[in-house]
Amino acid sequence: MKQIPTLLCDFYKLSHRNLYPESTQLIYSTWTPRTTRVTGVNEVVVFGQQMAVKKLHEVFQADFFDRPKEEVINEYKEFITGTLGDPNPEVDHLADLHDLGYLPLEVKTLDEGTVVPVRTPTLTIQNTNSKFFWLTNFVETILSCELWAPATSATLAREYFRILTKYSKETTGSADFVPFQGHDFSMRGMSSMQSATASGLGHLAAGFLGTDTCPAIYAARHYYGDDYRKVLIGTSVPATEHSVQCSYGDDVKYFERIITEVHPNGIVSIVSDGYDFWDVIGRVIPALKDKIMARKGGAIVDKVVIRPDSGDPTLILCGDPSAPAGSLERKGAVEALYDIFGGTKTEQGYKCLDSHIGLIYGDAITLRRCEEICSLLKAKGFASTNVVFGIGSFTYQYNTRDTFGFALKSTLAVINGDEKAIFKNPKTDDGTKKSQKGKVMVFKDISGTIKFTDGHKLDDEMSNNLLTTLYKNGTMIKTQSLTEIRKKLQE
């Protein structure tokens, strides 16, 4: 479906140009995560702003400026007439914008990969031509729609990365495996291809390399310049699904063919709960142990990865204390596989499964469950790296703009040459919706803590202001690569 840039907004935005005070010349707004609804997470990752602004530019360029003026104006007229019954809607402001040939906006942002305390503005936007004062908050809708999700997913992915790093270092002394330990399984559960791509990029930005969201890998090339032909952006492994397992009807034949004929070496992930997961662990895997251990010859680790996909992840991986003593269910999958294959001990004293066998769990994983599983494995004497976590839409789709209270709000206006600091502070609110006032600046204090200051005039500036120009008058002024963003997040 063709986009109509003049209508990429909430309907009420179409009326706002005439509702501002007469002689309004400039509107300045800020984008801010105003609160947190994720327990223990009080900082937000700055991510997705370069992508959102590029999208805004591209859609206006391709579907507005590069098309005949009469065509785009008539398109707008038809919509207004058909929806509001106005036979002669105002269109001069759109004709003037088309004649100008670019979006007269300046967008300033914090560098992506910056981690800010909640309530810190991460982006500002203002018009650069007084004739188009209405444009600043006209694009609020599309920017808000595009901005909140990648930042939210990057923030949640960073928490997974933090948890996995903590336990990996405690149980193995290293975090080298962590980029592969959190794997994006979310695409099929996201609301659209666009949301899967934006969220998938957030997962990758946090430092993870494991993903099954293919569009996120090539979107990194388009929006951030990282060429997957030259640098590792994301990767995955061959893996079965339930249709494959169930088509065999015999789990021994299923496993044996895959590990000896189809993938006799390298990593392969095998769904194992189509019928009876504990039968697979107790009968099938022991019967094929020698063939699993004999897999070799590939350029990478020759590992068979077992994938349970139903039930309580914590109980299945770590053991169910209410199950009969000595049962596989009581031991849990990690301990049961260790009993079959053995393994090694880290210098920290924790058991690691033999390198030919592993586990991945990707059903209903949450931050709480991830930490609980790592903690219980550690308590049992097992390294956290025995398990890879498939992070799905239960994490990345169960969010809204309100998860971190993101909002784009005007904080300054110029009316007839006079600057006016504006803000909202509803008495019926708990303080969450209180906005900044005037121009804002963001800086690091002497301790390195990120803070902001507001109430400034447009011409005010500080040498250490972290908000710098990303986009101005149709041109991207600064760009970052996903690789650079990942490095910044690890600082």
N, C-alpha and C positions, 0 to 999 in steps of 0.2 A: 504494500500500500504506500502510495506516495505521501510524503510528509507535507503539511502545509505550515510553514514556520510561523506565519502570522496568527495561527490558531493553536500553537503549542503552549497552551496556558489554561489556567482555570478560567471559566467563562467570565467571571467578574472582572478579570484583568482588562478585558476589552473596554470597560467603562472608566477605568481609573484615570486615564489621561485628562479627562475633563473634570475630574473630581478634586484634583490637587488645587491648592490656592492659585489664584491668578498670578502670573509672572514667576511661576516656579521655573528654576533654571537647572538645578542639579539635585539628584538624589544619590545618597551614599548609603550602602547597606553592608552588613556583616553576616557571615555564616559561622554559626557557633554550636558546639555540642553543649547543651545547657544543663544536662543532668545525666545520671546513670541509673539504669534499671537492672544492671548485672552485678550481683553481689561480689564485692571485692575488687571490682574493676572501676577505677576512678580516673583513668587516663585513656585518651583516645589517640589512635594512630591517624596521622594526616595522610590520606591516600585517596586517589581517584579524581583529584581536582584537575590535573592536566588532561585526563581522559574526558571529563565532563565538558571542559571548555573547548577542547578540540571537537567534540561532538556538536556542541552549540554552533561553533564556527562552520563546520562542514555542512550541517543541515541548512543553515541560512545561505551559505555560498551556493550549494548545489540546487536548492529548491526555491530560492528567492532571488538572489542577486544575479545568478547565471541564467535565469529565465526571463522572457519578455515582461516588461513592466505591466502592460495591459493584461496579460494572462494572469499574473499573480494578484493584481488588483481585482479583476473580475471574479477570481476564485474566492477572495475574501467577501466581496459584495454578495455573491450567491449564498454564502453561508449565513451572513447576517440577515439577509432578506428572508431566507428560508426558515431561520430559527426565531427571529424576533419580529418578522413582518415589516421591517423598515425597508421601504423601497429605494431609499437613497442614503445609505450609511456614509459616514465620514471616512474618507480614505486618503486625504491629502498627506497625513503624517506618514503613511506607508509609502506613498509615491515619493515623498521627500527622502525617505530612508533608502529606497531603491536607487534614487538618483545619486545619493551619497556613495553607494557602492561598497560599504563595509559597516560593521557594527561599531558605532562610536562609544566603545566601552573600555574601561581600564579595570583589569582584574589583578589584584595583588594576593599572593598566597604565601603561607609558610612552605618551606621545602617539604616535599612528600618524604615520608619516613621519619618526620619529627613526631615525637610523642608529647602530647600536651595534657595538662590537667583539664578536667571538665570545667566548662564555662570560659575557656580561652578561645577567642575568635581565630579561625584558621584561614579565612578568605574575606577580602573586601571587594566591592564592586561599585563603580560609579560611572556616570555618563561623562564623555569628554566634549560633547557638543550640547549647548544649552537647549537647542531645538528638540533634542531627543531625551529630555529629562525623564520621560515616561518609560524609557527602555530599561532602565536599571531594574525596576521591580516587575516589569513585564516578563523578564526572563527568570524571575524568581521560581516560577513553577517548574520549568524544565531543569534548571540547575538543582533545585531541591530534589526533584525526581531522580536525577542522575548522581548526586553527590553522596547521599546518606548511606547507600548500601555498600559500596566498596570500602568506605571507611569503617563501617560497622563490622564487616567480615574481616578486614585486616586487623581490627582491634581484637576480635574474638580469636582469630588465628594466632595472633601474638601471645594470647594467654595459653593456648595449647602449646605453643613453642616454648614458653616459659616453664610450664609444668614438665614437659618432656625433657627439657634441658636440665632442670633441677634433679630429677630422679636418675637421668642417664649419668650425670656427673657423680652422683652419690653412689651409684651401683656399679659403674664401669670406669669412672675417672675421666670420661670423655663425652663430648656432645656431637661427635662426628656423624653419628647415624641419625640424629634428630631431623635433619631436613627431609629424610625419607620415611620418618616414623609417623608423620601426620599426612594422610593421603586424602585428597579431595574426592569424595564420592557423591557430591551434592547435586550434580547437574539435572538428573531426572526429576528431582523434587523441587526445583526452583520454579518460580512463577512464569518465567519466559526465558528464551535464549539470551536476551539482553541481560537479565538479572543473573543468570548462570555465569555469563562471561564476566560481568563486573565483580561478582562475588568471588569467582574463581581467580581473578587477578588479585583480589585482596588476600586470598589464601597464599598465593605465590609471593606476594610482596612481603609477607611476614617472615619469609625465609624457607618455606617448604618447597621441595622439588617434586614431591609425589602428587600426581593429579590424574584424574580420569576426565577432567573437563577440557577437552581438546580446544574449544574455541578460546579459552583463556590464554593458551600458549601463543596462538597466532594473533590474538588481540594485543598481546605484549609488544609484538613487532609493529603493529599499526599505531598504537597510541604512545608507546614508550621507546620504540626504536631498537628493541632487543631482538636480534635475528636468531631464531631457534636453530638455524643451520650453522651458526658460528659459536653460540654460547648456550649452555644448558639452562633452559627456562623452566621446563617441567618434563617429567617422564613417567612411565608406567611399565607394567609387565604383562605378559600374556596371562589371561585368567579365564576360568570357566564361569558359567552361571547355572541356575537351576535347570534351565531347559536342556543344557548339555548333560548335567548329571542324571536327570530323570529320563533322558532318552535312552540311556544304557539299561536301566533297571537292575543292574548288577554293579555294586560299588567296587568290587575287586577288578572287574574288567575295565571299568571307568578309570580308576586310578592308574592301573597298569598300562593301559594304552597311552595315556597322556604322558606319563613319566618315562616311558621307554621308547615310544614311537614318535609321538607328536613333538614332545619337548624332552629329548633325552639329556639335555644339559641346559644350564642357565636357570633363571628364576621362573617358576610358574605357580600361580595361585589357584587353588582348587576348592570350589564350594563343596562343603562336606555335610550339610545338614538337611539334604533333600528328603531323607527318610529317618535315619537314626544316627545322630552325630556320635553318640557314645559307642555305637557298634563300629563306626569308622575308626574311632580311636582305639577301641579294645580288640578288634578283629582284623579289619582291613589293613591298617597301617603296620601292625606287627608282621602280618603276612608278607608285606612288600618292603620290609625294612632293608633287606640286602640290596634290592634294586634301587631304593632311594639312596642308600649310601654309595652305590656304585656309579651314580650319575656324575660325570666329569667330562671335561674337554671343552667347556665353554670359556669365553673370555671373561665372564663374570661369575659371581657366586652361583654354584649349582644347588639351589635351594628349592624344596617343595614347601609351599606355604599353605597351611591348612586354614580354611575360612569357615568358621561357624557363622551363622547369619540369623539366628532366632533365639529367643529366650533372654534371660538376664545376662548381659555381658560380664558383669562382675562375678557372678556365680559360676558361669561356664569357664571363664579363664582362670579364676583364682580358687575355685572350689566352693561347694555348698556345705556349710557346717551342719546343716540339718539332714544331709544325705547319709545313708548307712556307712559306718566306719569301713575303711578300706576300699570303698567303691570309687570308680573313676569320677563320678559326680562330686564326691567328697574331696578328691584330690584337685580337680580342675584340670583343664586342658594343658596348661603349661607344665605342671608337675607330672602329669600322665605321659606326655611326650618325652620329658626328661628321663623318666623311668625306662622308656623304650630305647631312646637314642643316646642318652648320656649327654656329655658336653664338657664344658670347662668352667673354671672359676676365675673371676676377675681378681685383681690385686686387692680389691675392696672386700672380697670374700663372698661374692654373689654368683649364683649359677647362671650360665648361659647355655642355651640349647646348642647341640651340635650344629655346625653351619649348614648341614644338608636339610634341616627342618626348621620351620617357623610358623608363626600364627599372625593372622590379620583379622580384626573384628570391625565391621562397618555398619552395624545395626544399632540405632538409638544411642550413639555415643554422644555424651555431653561433657562439658568441662568438669563437672562434678564427678562423673563416672570415670573419666580419664584419670583424674587425680586419685580417685579411690582405687582403681585397678593398679596403678603404679605403686601406691602405698602398700596395698595388700601383697603384691608380688615381693616388694622389698622385705616386708615382715616375714614372708615365707622363705626368704633367702635367695630370691631370684632377681636378676637384673631386669629393669623396666624395658630394656631393648629387646626382650624376647617377644614383644607384641608390637605390631604396627596397628595404628588406629585409622579406620576409615571414617573421615569426618563428613557427615552428610547434611541434608537439608534440615534435619532436626536442629542442627546448630545454625546453619547459614540462612534458612528461610524463616525460622521462627522469630523474626525480628520486624520492627517497623522503624519509621523515622523517629519514633519516641523512645526506642531502646536507649539512645543517648541524647534524646531531646533536640535533635538538630533543627535549626531554623535560620532562615535568611531574613533579617529584620533591618529596616531603615533606622539609622541613628543620626543622620545629618541631612539637612536640606538647605539649599540656597534659594531664597525667594526675593526677587527684585533686588539682587545684589547683597542681601543680608544673609549671613550664615546663621542657621538655627540648629542647635543641638536638639535632637528629638529622641524620645525613648518611650517604651511601654513598661508599665509596672502595675498590673491589675491588682486592686485591693482584694479581689475574690480569689486570687492565686496564692500559692504557698511560696512565691518568690522564684520559682523555676522559670517563669516567662519574662522576668525582668530583663530588659535588654541593656546593652551598653548605651552610652550617650556620646554624641559627637564622633570625631575621628578616633580610631583605636590604633594602638601600636603594641607590638609584642616583642619581648626582649628576654634575655637571660640575666638574672641578678648575679651578684658576686659569687654565689654558691653554685651557679649553673642551673638554677631552677627557672623554668619558663613562667613568665608572668605577663600580664598585659596592663596597659593603662589607657583610659579613655578620656573623653571630655576635651579633646584637642580640636584646634582649627585645621582646616584643610592644608594650610601652608606649614603647619608645625611638622617637624621631623626630628628623629633622633638617629645618631650614627649607627646604633646597634639594633635598629628596627628589623625584625626578622621577616616582616611582610614585604615582599619584593614583587615587582611587576612580572606577571606570568603572560598577560595578553593585553595588547593595546591597539585599538583601531584596526582590527582585522589581522593582526600579526601576533604569532607566538613569540614572546620575548625571551623566555627561558624554557628549557626542557630538561627533563631528567630521564634516565634509563631505569628500568626495573632493577637492574643490577646495582645501580647506585643507591636506589631506595632500600634494597635489602641490606647493603653495607651500612647505611645510616642507621637502620633499625637495630643493628648489632653493636652500635657504638656504646 
